[in-house]
């Protein structure tokens, strides 16, 4: 589903543009996926696990733009992608009241208010779609993200112990957080 472009003023006074992804963003999006995965251990993939080609990303972005149950938002600062967020709505009769969200930003853009602004957009979209709750997963120890999610009204509803195994042997729980709308 297409997102109506919005402009947001960041904490540092810069302007961010929230918009739908364009097919022409595909190469930059592949780079974004790999680079963000390398900047933090709190995303599901390691950079070398991301094998998406530009052509595959083009197809993915086209499908996301056309799917009424998915909304992706790209955050652009100074003409470059700074991060993305996504709302995917469930479609079965028994669970179509639920939406799943995800967000990631380049580390250079942390602390500027982008995450908070993105969450305001995702929550508004969830309400517009008539959802009863939004859900997300977060790794144990990701205090920056957990603090943001709690600030936005989410709470930990469940935890899966040892759900995440890092290559260095570290094991983390994965928390499922929920916001009732």
MOTA-V609213 format. One record per backbone hydrogen bond with DSSP energy under -1.0 kcal/mol. NH is the residue of the N-H (numbers start at 1). CO is the residue of the C=O. E is the energy in kcal/mol with one decimal. If there is no record, write none. Layout:
nh=<NH,NH>
co=<CO,CO>
e=<E,E>
This chain:
nh=<6,8,10,11,13,16,17,18,19,25,26,29,30,31,32,33,34,35,36,37,38,49,50,51,57,58,59,60,61,62,63,64,65,66,67,70,71,73,74,75,76,77,80,82,83,84,85,86,87,88,89,90,95,96,98,99,100,101,102,104,106,109,110,112,117,118,119,120,121,122,123,124,125,126,127,128,129,130,131,132,133,134,135,136,138,140,142,143,146,147,148,149,150,151,152,153,154,155,157,158,160,163,164,166,169,172,174,175,176,177,178,179,181>
co=<18,16,14,112,10,8,76,6,74,22,23,25,26,27,28,29,30,31,32,33,34,46,47,49,53,54,55,56,57,58,59,60,61,62,63,67,87,85,19,83,17,80,77,75,75,104,73,102,71,100,69,98,92,92,95,133,88,135,86,84,82,106,107,109,113,114,115,116,117,118,119,120,121,122,123,124,125,127,126,97,97,179,99,177,175,173,139,141,142,143,144,145,146,147,148,150,149,178,176,176,174,160,172,170,166,164,160,138,158,136,155,134,132>
e=<-2.5,-2.9,-3.2,-2.4,-2.2,-3.3,-2.7,-3.0,-2.2,-2.0,-1.7,-2.6,-2.2,-2.0,-2.4,-2.6,-2.0,-3.0,-2.7,-1.5,-1.1,-1.9,-1.5,-1.0,-2.3,-2.4,-1.9,-2.3,-2.9,-2.3,-2.5,-2.6,-2.1,-1.6,-1.5,-1.4,-2.4,-2.8,-3.5,-3.0,-2.7,-2.8,-1.8,-3.4,-1.2,-2.2,-2.1,-2.2,-2.6,-2.9,-3.5,-2.3,-1.1,-1.7,-2.0,-1.8,-3.1,-2.7,-1.6,-2.2,-2.8,-2.0,-1.6,-1.2,-2.2,-2.9,-2.5,-2.1,-1.8,-2.7,-2.8,-2.2,-2.6,-2.5,-2.3,-2.6,-2.1,-1.6,-2.6,-2.6,-1.8,-2.4,-2.5,-2.0,-2.2,-3.1,-1.9,-2.0,-2.6,-2.6,-1.7,-2.9,-2.7,-2.3,-1.8,-1.6,-2.6,-2.0,-3.1,-1.4,-2.7,-1.2,-2.5,-2.9,-1.9,-2.3,-1.9,-3.3,-3.0,-2.8,-2.5,-2.5,-2.8>
